[in-house]
């Protein structure tokens, strides 16, 4: 590899300095791979413990405190489910690869395996789909409702507005929600 780098330098074209720099970077990277230390931390368990700590602490202060983590459904297990009251998930039907684009069915099936475990444990599932076409918003609401999920079709990923459609929120709750 070093002989190739030297040949490139001798050619002295306008890209030789850039190629030389990236070649050195590549050599450094490849040589450093032999000294890699495998990190033995279980980051999924650390996150479960972190959320569990928040839940335990908060519920000692207020037993009605609700913990609903957003995304990260891959860490769901029985112990994690004992700490949470629901799951928030983005991009389930729309938005995974871009706003107003359908999420691939393979991705939905993968996520559904995790969120069904939470749903079957009695947890609420809250979905945010990112779509702005009226037909896709309707589709999002209908499909999520069929699965028993509470959903919101957001027309801005920043969640910085209340969409003008629908004029009244889908499945609006008319009950008093104050405890």
Backbone bond lengths (Angstrom), bond angles and torsions (degrees), N, CA, C in turn:
res aa  C-N    CA-C-N  psi(-1)  N-CA   C-N-CA  omega(-1)  CA-C   N-CA-C  phi
1 X - - - 1.441 - - 1.526 110.08 -
2 X 1.314 117.56 -38.76 1.465 121.06 -179.31 1.522 110.45 -63.78
3 X 1.360 118.34 -37.33 1.461 121.33 177.80 1.527 110.74 -61.69
4 X 1.320 116.80 -37.93 1.468 120.71 178.98 1.517 109.97 -64.95
5 X 1.331 117.00 -43.51 1.461 121.19 179.42 1.517 110.67 -61.58
6 X 1.334 117.50 -41.79 1.473 121.44 179.55 1.525 110.30 -63.90
7 X 1.341 118.23 -42.21 1.459 121.19 177.86 1.523 111.05 -60.70
8 X 1.318 116.13 -40.10 1.465 120.40 -179.71 1.514 110.29 -64.75
9 X 1.322 117.14 -42.03 1.467 121.01 179.38 1.521 110.25 -63.27
10 X 1.326 117.71 -40.96 1.460 121.08 -178.59 1.522 111.68 -64.84
11 X 1.332 117.72 -29.51 1.473 120.73 179.13 1.520 110.87 -69.19
12 X 1.309 117.35 -28.23 1.464 123.86 175.33 1.524 113.46 48.96
13 X 1.299 115.62 47.60 1.462 116.75 172.43 1.521 108.99 -85.01
14 X 1.307 116.61 177.07 1.461 119.73 -173.56 1.526 112.85 -66.81
15 X 1.317 118.80 -16.05 1.455 121.24 179.66 1.527 113.13 -101.73
16 X 1.325 117.69 1.39 1.462 120.01 -172.36 1.529 112.60 -62.07
17 X 1.320 118.82 -39.17 1.459 120.71 -179.88 1.528 110.72 -66.37
18 X 1.318 115.75 -39.72 1.466 120.46 179.15 1.528 110.82 -67.15
19 X 1.324 116.00 -44.29 1.460 120.35 178.67 1.526 110.03 -63.74
20 X 1.340 116.57 -41.72 1.453 120.73 178.19 1.531 110.79 -59.20
21 X 1.332 116.96 -46.63 1.458 121.55 179.96 1.532 111.17 -59.65
22 X 1.330 116.41 -48.24 1.461 119.28 -179.07 1.530 111.78 -68.41
23 X 1.314 117.18 -31.26 1.463 120.13 176.21 1.522 110.79 -65.65
24 X 1.342 116.39 -43.67 1.464 119.65 176.64 1.523 111.01 -62.29
25 X 1.319 115.65 -40.98 1.462 120.48 178.41 1.532 110.62 -61.25
26 X 1.332 116.13 -43.27 1.462 120.85 178.44 1.529 110.69 -64.00
27 X 1.321 117.33 -44.30 1.470 121.13 178.74 1.532 110.02 -60.08
28 X 1.321 116.14 -46.90 1.462 120.32 178.78 1.527 110.91 -58.79
29 X 1.324 115.95 -44.81 1.468 120.70 -179.55 1.528 110.96 -61.57
30 X 1.331 116.59 -47.31 1.463 120.11 -178.35 1.526 112.03 -64.92
31 X 1.333 116.58 -39.20 1.461 119.53 178.79 1.525 111.69 -68.74
32 X 1.315 116.85 -33.86 1.465 119.81 -178.44 1.522 112.26 -74.47
33 X 1.329 117.64 -17.89 1.464 120.25 -178.73 1.522 111.87 -62.84
34 X 1.303 117.20 -28.84 1.458 119.99 -179.76 1.520 112.68 -69.28
35 X 1.310 117.58 -20.77 1.456 121.75 -177.78 1.526 113.23 -102.25
36 X 1.322 117.71 15.61 1.465 120.92 -177.99 1.525 110.73 -67.26
37 X 1.293 115.27 137.35 1.458 121.44 175.27 1.515 107.13 -106.24
38 X 1.302 116.30 127.50 1.460 120.33 179.26 1.518 108.16 -77.42
39 X 1.321 115.47 125.95 1.456 121.99 179.41 1.529 107.83 -77.85
40 X 1.307 116.87 122.24 1.461 120.52 -175.24 1.522 113.06 -93.94
41 X 1.330 118.08 6.76 1.457 120.51 -178.87 1.522 110.64 -73.66
42 X 1.298 115.69 140.29 1.462 121.94 175.80 1.523 106.91 -95.11
43 X 1.333 115.94 92.02 1.454 120.89 -174.53 1.525 112.46 -66.19
44 X 1.306 117.12 -29.94 1.472 119.48 176.83 1.527 109.96 -65.34
45 X 1.323 116.08 -43.70 1.460 119.05 179.26 1.521 110.97 -68.23
46 X 1.321 117.10 -37.59 1.459 119.94 176.93 1.535 110.74 -60.37
47 X 1.336 117.40 -39.56 1.465 120.11 178.01 1.529 110.54 -69.27
48 X 1.324 117.09 -40.05 1.477 119.75 176.11 1.529 109.88 -58.70
49 X 1.318 116.29 -45.55 1.465 120.94 179.88 1.526 111.33 -63.03
50 X 1.334 116.76 -40.42 1.459 121.94 179.53 1.532 110.68 -62.30
51 X 1.335 116.53 -49.48 1.467 120.70 179.21 1.526 109.85 -65.18
52 X 1.321 116.99 -39.08 1.464 120.47 177.38 1.516 111.89 -61.51
53 X 1.319 117.02 -39.93 1.462 121.06 177.29 1.519 112.14 -64.26
54 X 1.331 116.27 -43.17 1.464 120.37 177.12 1.521 109.81 -60.81
55 X 1.325 116.33 -45.99 1.463 121.53 -178.31 1.526 111.37 -62.60
56 X 1.319 116.46 -49.63 1.468 120.59 -178.35 1.521 111.48 -61.06
57 X 1.321 116.31 -47.66 1.462 120.64 -179.33 1.534 110.60 -61.78
58 X 1.316 116.22 -48.89 1.463 120.93 -176.28 1.525 112.34 -64.26
59 X 1.313 116.35 -38.38 1.472 119.71 -177.20 1.525 112.27 -77.42
60 X 1.336 117.78 -16.64 1.471 118.64 171.87 1.525 109.89 -74.37
61 X 1.316 116.59 -30.60 1.461 120.99 178.14 1.535 110.70 -80.42
62 X 1.336 116.42 -43.29 1.459 122.23 179.95 1.523 108.41 -141.21
63 X 1.325 118.03 104.72 1.465 121.17 -177.63 1.537 113.36 -59.26
64 X 1.332 117.64 -18.58 1.468 121.22 179.01 1.523 112.97 -90.43
65 X 1.330 117.08 3.25 1.458 120.96 179.35 1.530 109.22 -61.36
66 X 1.316 116.45 135.89 1.469 121.80 -176.34 1.523 109.36 -112.16
67 X 1.328 116.62 133.42 1.462 122.88 177.74 1.526 108.23 -115.24
68 X 1.340 114.96 115.56 1.467 121.03 178.47 1.526 108.01 -129.72
69 X 1.323 117.47 94.93 1.469 119.76 178.72 1.530 110.99 -69.06
70 X 1.325 115.33 153.27 1.461 122.29 -179.17 1.521 109.65 -107.28
71 X 1.354 115.61 125.09 1.470 123.09 178.98 1.535 110.06 62.24
72 X 1.283 118.40 -163.45 1.463 121.87 179.71 1.523 113.69 64.54
73 X 1.327 116.73 32.23 1.467 119.87 -174.78 1.524 113.30 -66.28
74 X 1.331 117.16 -16.88 1.466 119.67 -178.51 1.524 113.14 -65.60
75 X 1.333 118.12 -13.94 1.470 119.28 -179.65 1.536 112.02 -92.16
76 X 1.315 117.00 2.94 1.464 119.95 -178.99 1.523 110.52 -63.89
77 X 1.309 115.30 125.23 1.463 123.09 168.28 1.532 106.67 -146.43
78 X 1.328 117.13 -179.43 1.464 119.79 -175.12 1.525 113.01 -61.84
79 X 1.326 117.21 -39.22 1.470 118.65 -179.98 1.527 110.95 -66.94
80 X 1.317 116.65 -41.52 1.467 121.49 178.74 1.525 110.53 -62.04
81 X 1.321 116.23 -41.47 1.470 120.48 179.84 1.525 111.92 -62.79
82 X 1.331 117.30 -25.83 1.463 119.54 179.25 1.530 112.11 -73.54
83 X 1.334 117.17 -16.82 1.462 121.53 -178.23 1.520 114.07 -95.72
84 X 1.321 117.49 -20.32 1.466 120.63 -170.41 1.527 111.50 -111.46
85 X 1.329 114.44 161.93 1.465 121.04 179.66 1.524 111.84 -110.89
86 X 1.297 117.39 -10.26 1.459 122.20 179.92 1.511 109.87 -175.57
87 X 1.316 114.36 -179.67 1.464 121.82 178.84 1.526 107.56 -132.77
88 X 1.311 116.59 134.32 1.456 121.91 169.93 1.514 108.54 -103.58
89 X 1.317 116.41 136.91 1.467 120.20 -178.30 1.521 109.39 -141.56
90 X 1.312 115.84 132.86 1.460 121.32 177.74 1.524 110.58 -100.61
91 X 1.342 114.69 154.49 1.474 122.80 169.18 1.522 114.15 67.87
92 X 1.310 118.94 28.24 1.466 119.26 -175.14 1.528 111.72 -67.90
93 X 1.321 118.18 -50.04 1.468 120.74 177.24 1.532 112.34 -102.88
94 X 1.337 116.68 -31.08 1.468 120.67 -177.38 1.519 110.81 -140.43
95 X 1.337 114.69 137.65 1.447 119.64 170.84 1.509 116.56 111.02
96 X 1.317 119.53 -8.82 1.466 120.34 -176.21 1.524 111.52 -60.61
97 X 1.321 116.92 -45.05 1.468 120.90 -179.64 1.519 112.86 -101.64
98 X 1.315 117.43 2.15 1.460 121.82 179.68 1.518 109.60 154.31
99 X 1.299 116.07 148.90 1.458 120.54 -179.08 1.525 110.74 -59.24
100 X 1.321 115.02 137.71 1.464 124.62 178.63 1.529 112.71 70.49
101 X 1.333 117.68 12.48 1.466 122.12 175.50 1.524 108.94 -108.49
102 X 1.328 115.52 138.74 1.466 120.11 178.68 1.517 110.80 -63.88
103 X 1.318 115.52 139.20 1.457 121.58 173.47 1.523 107.91 -75.34
104 X 1.314 117.65 138.22 1.464 120.93 -179.14 1.526 110.73 -58.19
105 X 1.317 115.49 141.03 1.456 120.59 179.86 1.526 111.52 -59.22
106 X 1.321 117.64 -37.08 1.468 120.53 179.58 1.524 110.67 -62.31
107 X 1.326 117.31 -38.26 1.466 121.34 178.36 1.522 110.30 -68.17
108 X 1.341 116.97 -42.26 1.473 120.70 178.30 1.522 111.17 -61.87
109 X 1.313 116.62 -43.31 1.473 120.04 179.73 1.525 110.55 -62.43
110 X 1.317 116.02 -41.23 1.461 120.65 178.64 1.526 110.26 -60.31
111 X 1.338 116.87 -49.01 1.464 121.84 -179.29 1.522 111.71 -67.43
112 X 1.321 116.48 -36.84 1.461 121.26 -176.97 1.529 111.95 -61.03
113 X 1.308 117.18 -34.48 1.466 120.08 178.57 1.525 110.56 -59.36
114 X 1.323 117.50 -39.59 1.468 121.63 179.62 1.526 111.87 -75.14
115 X 1.335 116.20 -47.10 1.461 117.66 -175.06 1.525 111.90 -72.28
116 X 1.324 117.70 -26.21 1.465 119.03 174.68 1.525 111.09 -67.20
117 X 1.314 116.48 -33.29 1.471 119.94 176.59 1.528 109.44 -62.12
118 X 1.329 116.69 -41.83 1.470 120.86 177.76 1.527 110.52 -68.47
119 X 1.318 116.56 -43.89 1.479 120.57 -179.89 1.529 110.13 -61.38
120 X 1.323 117.11 -44.24 1.468 121.20 180.00 1.524 112.19 -65.75
121 X 1.325 116.62 -19.40 1.467 121.19 176.44 1.535 110.78 -90.18
122 X 1.338 116.33 7.83 1.456 120.56 177.20 1.520 115.26 86.18
123 X 1.325 117.53 12.98 1.467 121.20 -179.76 1.527 110.06 -86.60
124 X 1.332 116.35 146.03 1.463 122.26 175.70 1.528 108.63 -76.19
125 X 1.316 115.99 140.67 1.456 121.49 177.72 1.525 107.67 -113.29
126 X 1.333 115.63 119.78 1.458 122.51 -179.68 1.523 108.55 -111.32
127 X 1.317 116.33 122.91 1.464 121.71 -175.92 1.523 109.96 -114.77
128 X 1.326 116.41 137.02 1.460 121.86 169.21 1.522 106.78 -118.74
129 X 1.327 115.39 116.40 1.457 121.15 173.04 1.517 108.04 -103.60
130 X 1.326 116.32 142.60 1.462 121.23 -179.25 1.518 109.30 -104.83
131 X 1.337 114.81 98.96 1.458 121.20 179.71 1.523 109.02 -151.49
132 X 1.311 116.00 149.74 1.457 119.79 -178.28 1.523 113.02 -126.50
133 X 1.318 118.75 -10.71 1.458 121.36 175.08 1.526 107.93 -75.95
134 X 1.324 116.86 130.50 1.466 121.10 -174.58 1.526 111.77 -55.14
135 X 1.312 118.13 -43.05 1.466 120.79 179.18 1.526 112.65 -61.92
136 X 1.321 116.40 -37.51 1.465 120.34 179.16 1.527 111.03 -73.83
137 X 1.331 116.56 -34.99 1.466 119.54 176.07 1.529 109.55 -63.29
138 X 1.342 116.30 -46.48 1.468 120.30 177.76 1.523 110.97 -59.62
139 X 1.329 116.33 -43.68 1.460 121.66 179.66 1.533 110.90 -61.12
140 X 1.324 116.38 -42.79 1.461 121.11 178.24 1.528 110.88 -59.82
141 X 1.322 115.97 -49.65 1.465 119.68 -179.65 1.528 111.45 -61.11
142 X 1.310 116.94 -44.92 1.473 120.40 -178.20 1.524 112.23 -64.34
143 X 1.326 116.59 -48.23 1.471 120.18 -177.53 1.530 111.55 -65.63
144 X 1.318 117.17 -42.25 1.469 119.73 178.27 1.517 110.82 -65.30
145 X 1.321 116.74 -40.26 1.465 120.75 178.57 1.527 110.82 -62.36
146 X 1.323 117.08 -41.37 1.473 121.07 178.72 1.528 111.44 -60.36
147 X 1.316 116.57 -31.44 1.464 120.80 179.51 1.531 112.66 -87.63
148 X 1.345 116.41 -2.80 1.460 119.98 179.77 1.519 113.57 82.63
149 X 1.334 117.68 20.33 1.456 122.23 -179.31 1.526 109.98 -98.45
150 X 1.306 116.14 149.28 1.456 122.64 172.97 1.523 105.80 -90.79
151 X 1.330 116.66 125.51 1.461 117.31 -172.80 1.519 113.35 -130.13
152 X 1.322 112.92 161.72 1.460 122.54 175.67 1.514 107.58 -140.63
153 X 1.333 116.23 124.83 1.463 121.33 176.11 1.522 107.09 -95.46
154 X 1.316 116.17 105.30 1.466 121.93 -176.67 1.522 109.78 -92.20
155 X 1.331 115.45 131.95 1.460 118.81 178.34 1.528 112.49 -91.73
156 X 1.325 117.77 -3.50 1.472 123.50 174.06 1.523 108.40 -134.47
157 X 1.293 116.51 127.12 1.467 120.41 -179.75 1.529 111.62 -62.22
158 X 1.296 117.28 -27.29 1.463 120.99 179.20 1.517 113.65 -71.57
159 X 1.328 117.29 -7.09 1.472 122.46 -178.51 1.530 109.79 50.25
160 X 1.311 114.45 43.17 1.456 120.43 -174.98 1.531 113.60 -107.88
161 X 1.328 115.60 16.39 1.453 118.81 178.17 1.524 110.11 -154.88
162 X 1.319 115.12 169.20 1.468 121.49 171.84 1.519 105.32 -104.81
163 X 1.328 118.14 117.66 1.463 120.09 -177.31 1.538 111.82 -58.23
164 X 1.312 115.61 145.03 1.464 119.92 178.07 1.525 111.28 -73.89
165 X 1.333 117.51 -17.57 1.466 122.00 176.87 1.514 108.75 -122.08
166 X 1.289 118.55 136.51 1.464 127.87 -8.44 1.533 110.74 -72.75
167 X 1.329 115.71 160.38 1.464 118.99 -175.77 1.525 111.72 -65.16
168 X 1.317 116.72 -30.36 1.470 121.86 174.14 1.522 106.79 -120.95
169 X 1.327 118.88 135.24 1.470 120.18 -177.76 1.532 112.21 -52.64
170 X 1.324 114.71 141.95 1.463 121.90 179.88 1.527 109.76 -61.47
171 X 1.315 116.77 131.82 1.473 123.38 -179.92 1.528 111.79 52.53
172 X 1.319 116.16 42.58 1.454 120.55 -178.68 1.533 109.67 -56.15
173 X 1.319 115.58 140.20 1.460 122.14 -179.54 1.521 108.00 -92.65
174 X 1.306 116.66 118.75 1.451 120.32 -179.16 1.551 112.08 -93.24
175 X 1.318 115.54 -1.16 1.470 119.94 -179.21 1.526 111.50 -79.01
176 X 1.323 116.44 155.20 1.445 122.16 174.24 1.539 107.79 -70.31
177 X 1.308 116.83 126.71 1.472 119.98 -176.29 1.523 112.03 -106.02
178 X 1.325 118.38 1.72 1.454 120.82 179.82 1.522 108.95 -77.08
179 X 1.313 115.55 129.76 1.478 120.88 -179.06 1.508 110.82 -81.78
